[in-house]
Amino acid sequence: MDPGEAAILESSLRSFYRLFALLPPLPAALPGRMNVIDHVRDMAAAGLHSNVRLLSSLLLTMSNNNPELFSPSQKYQLLVYHADSLFHDKEYRNAVSKYTMALQQKKALSKTSKVRPSTGNSASTPQSQCLPSEIEVKYKMAECYTMLKQDKDAIAILDGIPSRQRTPKINMMLANLYKKAGQERPSVTSYKEVLRQCPLALDAILGLLSLSVKGAEVASMTMNVIQTVPNLDWLSVWIKAYAFVHTGDNSRAINTICSLEKKSLLRDNVDLLGSLADLYFRAGDNKNSVLKFEQAQMLDPYLIKGMDVYGYLLAREGRLEDVENLGCRLFNISDQHAEPWVVSGCHSFYSKRYSRALYLGAKAIQLNSNSVQALLLKGAALRNMGRVQEAIIHFREAIRLAPCRLDCYEGLIECYLASNSIREAMVMANNVYKTLGANAQTLTLLATVCLEDPVTQEKAKTLLDKALTQRPDYIKAVVKKAELLSREQKYEDGIALLRNALANQSDCVLHRILGDFLVAVNEYQEAMDQYSIALSLDPNDQKSLEGMQKMEKEESPTDATQEEDVDDMEGSGEEGDLEGSDSEAAQWADQEQWFGMQ
């Protein structure tokens, strides 16, 4: 080859290389070279779960009839993808069975140093060697066990994963399961491990605080991220607020969350408003609690969390139509949460349909065994149906889940009093007083028990005076003090107490009791007004209705005067006009009967 031809050839090769460089890269494997396992994997990744289920089921049957058809690694993949599709269809027990088979296949696979080539398929792509994670399979199994309420099995499968191989979600699930089982120490360890890996895992922070870990210790675990990431200066205050929540210091928790909520960047946060509403409820400030729940609901019409407490408060106020509407709205959002069932149960309970309330409470617990409000609803229904011992079990479980909620203890103490177990009620009330501190609520609860024993009447009076000194508007303390004054027949003092309590609030029970006291001092007209106000606040308040009906049957001074006139007319022989008015008398009788039914 002469130099000229060589130069031309070299130039041509350079041009070819330049053109080749401009071509797009060839695919790693043509579609025709993919094996069937690759197709199953791609469908699983695309979320085609029903398609995966059908195809993997057929392929597994083929493999069972011809064990040489797929390699051990391919069969492992098929079992995992089939189990995943079952999990998606909520067939948890079947999914556990297939996951177990997959793990057994993986165990056999790990013992084999060489992978057998498949007989009936094309050469596998590099993707086919990317096997599903055994750790992920075990996590899915644990999820199935929790859905089946088999927490011990879930803990056992996750415990089998070496600590160094546990991902944050595995540690989080373990922490929650340990906590539910009452194993506080391993639960704390798991929560801390979550925070070590993910220092902004706020639910893990709440878990630690709920297990009595000091707020300062928890805050120290997030200090680095607060200092290095901008706009996180609020986090330390947030931790402080929820530390107060879990120690039962409601007033300081409210003040701290209010300071957070007032900051421009966190204003109108639904979670903070929900926490505030719950804290006001725990503190016995039902009015502010309802206002905060309504504010949160306006910001997020699809809010479910906390709506069970909101529905309970509305039901207590006699707003049963609002409760019914709330329940319907929540069911339209989701019937797989406990809250809609609890709200409907509250409507039934305050409509005195206790059997239905019991069923709805049980359904809520089935959906969420940690729902405190569902346990309280079912416990109250059982108590009112006379099944006190069963009710006690539910109130004790509520106390275990929410040791800082006073209403849980109130329900248990009411059960003790209903069964005349005054000694047990006194022990429990004293424990609450020592544990949660001397505030208006704990003082009133202890006084309530003291009122049941004639020996401790004076102690009850002292406790109620202390409670009312702290909070003159606390309705439960006012009611119990009025009950004590009624026993002592100090009606004028009771009227003054109730008028003072009603100066800045309106409550059905207070208006009704004031009506009772006014009747006792012969102030009938004003008593009637108080009963009317009570019924306007709660049309279903039976005691107010009974008080009004009793007054209507009582003889008024005008009626007495009319009877005297009738006697005079009978004495003078003037009977004709009266005898001619039978139809009018019947009409008045009908009217009296109608008023008696109101």
C-alpha positions in Angstrom: 0.0 0.0 0.0 1.5 3.3 -1.0 1.6 6.2 1.3 -1.3 8.0 -0.4 -3.7 5.0 0.0 -2.6 4.6 3.7 -3.4 8.3 4.3 -6.9 7.9 2.7 -7.6 4.7 4.8 -6.5 6.4 8.0 -8.7 9.4 7.3 -11.7 7.1 6.6 -11.2 5.3 9.9 -11.1 8.5 11.8 -14.4 9.6 10.2 -15.9 6.2 11.1 -14.8 6.5 14.7 -16.2 10.0 14.9 -19.6 8.8 13.5 -19.7 5.8 15.9 -19.1 8.1 18.9 -22.2 10.0 17.9 -24.4 6.9 17.9 -26.6 6.3 21.1 -25.5 3.5 23.4 -26.9 0.0 22.7 -29.3 -1.4 25.3 -27.8 -3.7 27.9 -30.1 -6.5 26.6 -32.7 -6.5 23.9 -36.3 -7.2 24.9 -36.1 -10.6 23.4 -33.3 -11.5 25.7 -35.2 -10.8 28.9 -36.3 -13.8 30.8 -39.8 -14.2 32.4 -38.5 -13.3 35.9 -37.3 -9.9 34.5 -40.8 -9.3 33.3 -42.3 -10.2 36.7 -39.8 -7.8 38.4 -40.7 -5.0 36.0 -44.4 -5.4 36.6 -43.9 -5.4 40.3 -41.8 -2.2 40.1 -44.6 -0.7 37.9 -47.2 -1.5 40.6 -49.1 -4.0 38.5 -49.8 -6.2 41.6 -52.8 -8.1 40.2 -50.8 -9.0 37.1 -47.8 -10.1 39.2 -50.1 -12.3 41.3 -51.6 -14.1 38.3 -48.3 -14.6 36.4 -46.2 -15.6 39.5 -48.9 -18.1 40.6 -48.7 -19.8 37.2 -44.9 -19.8 37.1 -44.7 -21.2 40.6 -46.9 -24.1 39.6 -44.7 -24.7 36.6 -41.7 -24.8 38.9 -43.3 -27.2 41.3 -44.1 -29.6 38.3 -40.6 -29.2 36.9 -38.0 -28.2 39.6 -35.3 -27.8 36.9 -37.3 -25.1 35.1 -36.0 -22.2 37.2 -32.8 -21.7 39.2 -33.0 -21.3 43.0 -32.5 -17.6 42.8 -35.3 -17.2 40.3 -37.7 -19.2 42.4 -36.8 -17.1 45.4 -37.6 -14.0 43.4 -40.9 -15.5 42.2 -41.9 -16.3 45.8 -41.1 -12.8 47.0 -43.0 -11.0 44.2 -46.0 -13.3 44.7 -46.0 -12.7 48.4 -45.8 -8.9 47.8 -48.9 -9.1 45.6 -50.7 -11.0 48.3 -49.6 -8.3 50.9 -51.0 -5.6 48.6 -54.4 -7.5 48.5 -54.4 -7.6 52.3 -54.2 -11.4 52.4 -51.7 -11.2 55.2 -51.7 -14.8 56.4 -51.2 -16.2 52.8 -48.4 -13.6 52.3 -46.6 -14.8 55.5 -46.7 -18.3 54.2 -45.1 -17.3 50.9 -42.5 -15.1 52.6 -41.6 -18.0 54.8 -41.1 -20.2 51.7 -39.0 -17.5 50.1 -36.7 -17.3 53.2 -36.3 -21.0 53.1 -35.4 -20.9 49.5 -32.9 -18.1 50.2 -31.4 -20.1 52.9 -30.9 -23.1 50.6 -29.6 -20.7 47.9 -26.9 -19.2 50.3 -25.6 -22.8 50.8 -25.1 -23.2 47.1 -21.9 -21.7 45.8 -22.9 -21.9 42.2 -26.2 -20.9 40.7 -27.8 -23.5 38.4 -28.6 -22.3 34.9 -32.3 -22.3 34.0 -33.4 -24.9 31.6 -36.4 -23.3 29.9 -35.4 -19.7 29.7 -33.0 -17.5 27.9 -29.8 -16.3 29.5 -30.5 -14.1 32.4 -29.6 -10.4 32.4 -27.5 -8.8 35.0 -30.7 -7.5 36.6 -31.8 -11.0 37.5 -28.9 -11.3 39.9 -30.2 -8.4 41.9 -32.2 -10.5 44.4 -34.8 -9.0 46.7 -33.4 -8.1 50.1 -33.8 -10.8 52.8 -34.0 -8.0 55.4 -36.9 -6.4 53.4 -38.7 -9.7 53.3 -38.5 -10.1 57.1 -39.8 -6.5 57.5 -42.8 -7.3 55.3 -43.4 -10.5 57.3 -43.4 -8.4 60.5 -45.9 -6.0 58.9 -48.2 -8.9 58.1 -48.0 -10.2 61.7 -48.9 -6.7 63.1 -51.9 -6.6 60.8 -52.9 -10.0 62.1 -52.5 -8.8 65.7 -49.6 -11.2 66.3 -47.2 -8.8 67.8 -45.0 -11.5 69.5 -44.3 -13.1 66.1 -43.5 -9.7 64.6 -41.0 -9.0 67.4 -39.5 -12.4 66.9 -38.9 -12.0 63.2 -37.4 -8.5 63.6 -35.2 -9.6 66.6 -33.7 -12.2 64.3 -32.1 -9.4 62.2 -28.6 -8.5 63.4 -28.5 -5.0 64.9 -26.0 -3.7 62.4 -28.3 -4.7 59.5 -31.5 -3.0 60.9 -32.7 -0.1 58.9 -34.4 2.9 60.6 -37.9 1.6 59.7 -37.1 -1.7 61.3 -35.9 0.0 64.5 -39.0 2.2 64.5 -41.3 -0.8 64.1 -39.4 -2.7 66.8 -39.6 0.3 69.2 -43.3 0.6 68.8 -43.8 -3.1 69.2 -41.7 -3.2 72.4 -43.5 -0.2 73.8 -46.9 -1.8 73.1 -45.7 -5.0 74.9 -44.5 -3.0 77.9 -40.8 -3.6 77.3 -39.6 -0.1 77.9 -35.8 -0.6 77.9 -35.5 -2.2 74.4 -38.1 0.3 73.1 -35.9 3.2 74.3 -32.9 1.6 72.7 -34.6 1.2 69.4 -36.0 4.7 69.3 -32.5 6.1 70.1 -31.1 4.1 67.2 -33.7 5.6 64.9 -32.7 9.1 66.0 -29.0 8.2 65.6 -29.7 7.4 61.9 -32.4 10.0 61.3 -32.2 12.9 63.9 -35.3 14.6 62.6 -37.6 11.5 63.2 -40.1 13.5 65.3 -42.3 10.5 66.0 -39.3 8.7 67.5 -38.8 11.8 69.7 -42.4 11.6 70.9 -41.9 7.8 71.6 -38.9 8.6 73.8 -40.7 11.3 75.7 -43.6 9.0 76.3 -41.3 6.5 77.9 -40.1 9.2 80.4 -36.8 10.0 78.8 -35.8 13.5 79.8 -36.4 16.3 77.3 -32.9 17.5 77.7 -31.5 14.1 76.8 -33.7 13.9 73.7 -32.8 17.4 72.6 -29.1 16.6 72.9 -29.6 13.9 70.2 -30.8 16.5 67.7 -28.4 19.3 68.6 -26.0 18.8 65.7 -28.8 18.9 63.1 -30.3 22.0 64.7 -27.0 23.8 64.5 -26.2 22.8 60.9 -29.6 22.9 59.2 -31.2 26.4 58.8 -34.7 27.2 60.0 -34.8 24.5 62.7 -34.5 26.8 65.7 -38.0 25.9 66.7 -37.2 22.2 67.2 -35.8 22.5 70.7 -38.9 24.4 71.8 -41.1 21.8 70.2 -39.3 19.0 72.1 -39.6 21.1 75.3 -43.4 21.5 74.7 -44.0 17.7 74.2 -41.8 16.9 77.2 -44.3 18.9 79.3 -47.2 17.1 77.6 -45.8 13.6 78.6 -45.1 14.7 82.1 -48.7 15.9 82.5 -47.8 19.6 83.0 -50.7 20.8 80.8 -50.5 24.5 81.6 -46.7 24.8 80.7 -47.3 22.6 77.6 -50.1 24.9 76.5 -48.0 28.0 77.0 -45.0 26.5 75.1 -47.1 25.3 72.2 -48.9 28.7 72.0 -45.5 30.4 71.8 -44.6 28.1 68.9 -47.9 28.6 67.2 -47.6 32.4 67.3 -44.4 32.3 65.3 -45.1 33.3 61.7 -43.5 30.2 60.2 -45.6 27.8 62.3 -48.8 29.7 62.5 -51.9 27.7 61.6 -50.1 24.4 61.8 -52.9 21.7 62.1 -50.8 19.3 64.2 -50.0 22.1 66.7 -53.6 23.2 66.9 -54.7 19.6 67.4 -52.2 19.2 70.3 -53.5 22.5 71.8 -57.1 21.3 71.6 -56.1 18.0 73.3 -54.2 19.8 76.0 -57.1 22.1 76.7 -59.4 19.1 76.9 -57.0 17.4 79.4 -56.9 20.6 81.5 -60.7 20.6 81.6 -61.0 23.7 79.5 -63.6 22.2 77.1 -64.6 25.6 75.6 -61.1 26.4 74.3 -60.6 22.7 73.3 -63.7 22.9 71.0 -62.5 26.2 69.5 -59.1 24.8 68.6 -60.6 21.6 67.1 -62.9 23.8 65.0 -60.0 25.9 63.9 -57.9 22.8 62.9 -60.9 21.4 61.1 -61.4 24.5 59.0 -57.7 24.5 58.0 -57.9 20.8 57.0 -61.4 19.5 56.2 -60.0 15.9 55.9 -58.5 15.9 59.4 -59.2 12.7 61.3 -56.7 12.7 64.2 -58.3 14.1 67.4 -61.8 14.1 65.9 -62.9 11.4 68.4 -62.2 13.8 71.3 -64.0 16.6 69.4 -67.0 14.4 68.9 -67.1 13.4 72.5 -67.0 17.1 73.6 -69.9 18.0 71.2 -71.9 15.0 72.5 -71.3 16.1 76.2 -72.7 19.6 75.2 -75.8 18.0 73.8 -75.0 18.9 70.2 -76.0 15.5 68.9 -77.0 16.7 65.5 -73.5 18.2 65.1 -72.0 14.9 66.3 -74.1 12.9 63.8 -72.9 15.2 60.9 -69.3 14.9 62.1 -69.5 11.1 62.1 -71.0 11.0 58.6 -68.2 13.3 57.3 -65.5 11.2 58.9 -66.9 8.0 57.5 -66.8 9.6 54.0 -63.1 10.3 54.6 -62.1 6.9 55.9 -63.9 4.0 57.7 -60.6 2.3 58.4 -59.7 4.6 61.3 -61.1 4.4 64.8 -62.3 8.0 65.0 -65.5 7.8 62.9 -66.7 4.8 64.9 -65.9 6.5 68.2 -67.8 9.7 67.1 -70.9 7.6 66.1 -70.5 5.7 69.4 -70.6 8.9 71.3 -73.8 9.9 69.5 -75.4 6.5 70.5 -74.1 6.7 74.1 -75.5 10.2 74.8 -78.8 9.1 73.1 -78.8 6.3 75.8 -78.4 3.5 73.2 -75.7 1.8 75.1 -75.7 -1.5 73.3 -75.0 0.2 70.0 -72.3 2.4 71.6 -70.7 -0.8 72.9 -70.6 -2.3 69.4 -69.2 0.9 67.8 -66.5 1.2 70.6 -65.5 -2.5 70.0 -65.3 -1.8 66.3 -63.0 1.2 66.9 -60.7 -0.9 69.1 -60.6 -3.6 66.4 -59.3 -1.0 64.0 -56.9 0.6 66.5 -56.2 -1.2 69.8 -54.3 1.9 71.1 -57.4 4.3 70.7 -57.8 5.6 74.2 -61.1 7.3 73.4 -62.5 4.0 72.0 -61.6 2.2 75.2 -63.2 4.9 77.3 -66.4 4.7 75.1 -66.6 1.0 75.5 -65.9 1.1 79.2 -68.6 3.7 79.8 -71.1 1.7 77.8 -70.3 -1.4 79.8 -70.6 0.4 83.1 -74.0 1.9 82.2 -75.2 -1.6 81.1 -74.2 -2.9 84.6 -71.1 -4.9 83.4 -68.8 -3.1 85.8 -66.0 -5.6 86.0 -65.6 -5.7 82.2 -65.7 -1.9 82.2 -62.8 -1.8 84.8 -60.6 -3.8 82.4 -61.1 -1.2 79.6 -60.4 1.8 81.9 -57.2 0.1 83.2 -56.0 -0.4 79.6 -56.8 3.3 78.8 -54.7 4.3 81.9 -51.8 2.1 80.7 -51.9 3.8 77.3 -52.5 7.4 78.6 -51.2 7.7 82.2 -51.5 11.5 82.1 -55.2 11.6 81.1 -57.4 12.3 84.1 -60.6 11.1 82.3 -59.2 7.5 82.3 -58.9 7.5 86.1 -62.3 9.2 86.4 -63.9 6.3 84.5 -62.2 3.7 86.7 -63.1 5.5 89.9 -66.8 5.8 88.8 -66.7 2.0 88.3 -65.4 1.4 91.8 -68.1 3.7 93.2 -70.8 2.0 91.2 -69.7 -1.3 92.8 -69.5 0.2 96.3 -65.7 -0.3 96.3 -65.1 3.0 98.1 -61.7 1.9 99.5 -60.3 1.1 96.0 -61.7 4.3 94.7 -60.0 6.3 97.5 -56.6 4.5 96.9 -56.8 5.3 93.2 -57.8 8.9 93.7 -55.0 9.5 96.2 -52.5 7.9 93.7 -53.7 10.3 91.0 -53.4 13.2 93.3 -49.8 12.3 94.1 -48.9 11.4 90.6 -50.5 14.3 88.6 -50.1 16.9 91.3 -52.5 19.1 93.3 -54.5 20.9 90.6 -58.2 21.7 90.4 -59.0 18.4 88.5 -57.2 16.0 90.9 -58.5 17.9 93.9 -62.1 17.6 92.6 -61.6 13.9 91.8 -60.4 13.2 95.3 -63.3 15.2 96.7 -65.8 13.2 94.6 -64.7 10.0 96.4 -64.7 11.7 99.8 -68.3 12.7 99.3 -69.3 9.1 99.2 -68.2 8.5 102.8 -69.9 10.5 105.6 -66.7 10.4 107.6 -64.8 12.4 105.0 -67.4 15.1 104.2 -65.3 17.9 105.7 -62.2 16.8 103.8 -64.3 16.9 100.6 -65.4 20.5 101.4 -61.7 21.6 102.0 -60.6 19.9 98.8 -63.4 21.6 96.7 -62.6 25.0 98.2 -58.9 24.6 97.2 -60.0 23.5 93.7 -62.3 26.5 93.3 -59.6 28.8 94.6 -57.4 27.6 91.8 -60.1 27.6 89.1 -63.4 29.3 90.1 -64.9 28.3 86.7 -64.0 24.6 86.8 -67.5 23.1 86.2 -66.9 19.7 87.9 -65.7 21.4 91.1 -68.7 23.8 91.1 -71.1 20.8 90.6 -69.6 18.9 93.5 -69.6 21.9 95.8 -73.2 22.5 94.9 -74.0 18.9 95.7 -72.4 19.3 99.1 -74.3 22.6 99.8 -77.6 20.9 98.8 -76.9 18.1 101.4 -76.4 20.8 104.0 -79.5 22.7 102.7 -77.5 25.8 102.2 -79.4 26.8 99.1 -78.6 30.6 99.2 -74.9 29.8 99.3 -75.4 27.3 96.4 -77.3 29.9 94.3 -74.5 32.4 94.9 -71.9 29.8 93.8 -73.8 28.9 90.7 -74.5 32.5 89.6 -70.8 33.3 90.0 -69.8 30.2 87.9 -72.4 31.1 85.2 -71.2 34.7 84.9 -68.6 33.9 82.3 -69.9 30.6 80.8 -73.1 28.8 80.1 -73.5 25.1 80.9 -76.5 22.9 80.9 -75.8 21.1 84.2 -75.1 24.4 86.1 -78.3 26.0 84.8 -80.3 22.9 85.8 -78.8 22.7 89.3 -79.4 26.4 89.7 -83.0 25.7 88.8 -83.2 23.0 91.5 -81.8 25.4 94.1 -84.3 28.2 93.1 -87.2 25.7 93.5 -86.0 25.0 97.0 -86.3 28.7 97.9 -89.6 29.0 96.1 -88.3 31.1 93.2 -90.4 29.2 90.7 -90.4 31.6 87.8 -86.7 32.0 87.7 -86.3 28.3 88.2 -88.4 27.7 85.2 -86.2 30.1 83.2 -83.1 28.2 84.3 -84.6 24.8 83.2 -85.5 26.4 79.9 -82.0 27.6 79.3 -80.6 24.2 80.3 -82.9 22.5 77.7 -82.0 25.0 75.1 -78.3 24.0 75.6 -79.1 20.2 75.7 -82.6 19.2 74.6 -81.9 15.7 75.7 -81.2 16.6 79.4 -83.7 14.4 81.1 -83.3 15.9 84.6 -84.0 19.5 83.4 -87.1 18.1 81.6 -88.2 16.4 84.8 -87.7 19.5 86.9 -89.8 21.6 84.5 -92.6 19.0 84.4 -92.6 18.8 88.2 -93.0 22.5 88.5 -95.8 22.5 86.0 -97.7 20.0 88.1 -97.1 22.0 91.3 -100.0 24.1 92.4 -99.4 27.8 91.8 -100.9 30.6 93.9 -103.3 31.5 91.0 -104.6 28.0 90.9 -105.3 28.1 94.6 -107.2 31.3 94.3 -109.3 29.8 91.5 -110.1 26.8 93.6 -111.3 29.1 96.5 -113.6 30.9 94.0 -115.0 27.5 92.8 -115.7 26.5 96.4 -117.6 29.8 97.0 -119.6 29.3 93.8 -120.5 25.8 94.8 -121.6 27.1 98.2 -123.9 29.6 96.6 -125.4 27.1 94.3 -124.1 28.7 91.1 -123.1 25.6 89.2 -124.7 26.1 85.8 -121.9 28.0 84.2 -119.3 25.6 85.3 -121.2 22.5 84.1 -121.6 24.0 80.7 -117.8 24.2 80.2 -116.9 20.5 80.0 -115.4 20.9 76.5 -113.3 23.8 77.6 -112.0 21.9 80.6 -111.1 19.0 78.4 -109.2 21.4 76.1 -107.2 22.7 79.1 -106.5 19.1 80.2 -105.1 18.4 76.7 -102.9 21.5 76.9 -101.5 20.5 80.3 -100.7 17.0 79.0 -98.9 18.6 76.0 -96.8 20.8 78.3 -96.0 17.8 80.4 -94.5 16.1 77.4 -92.1 18.9 76.5 
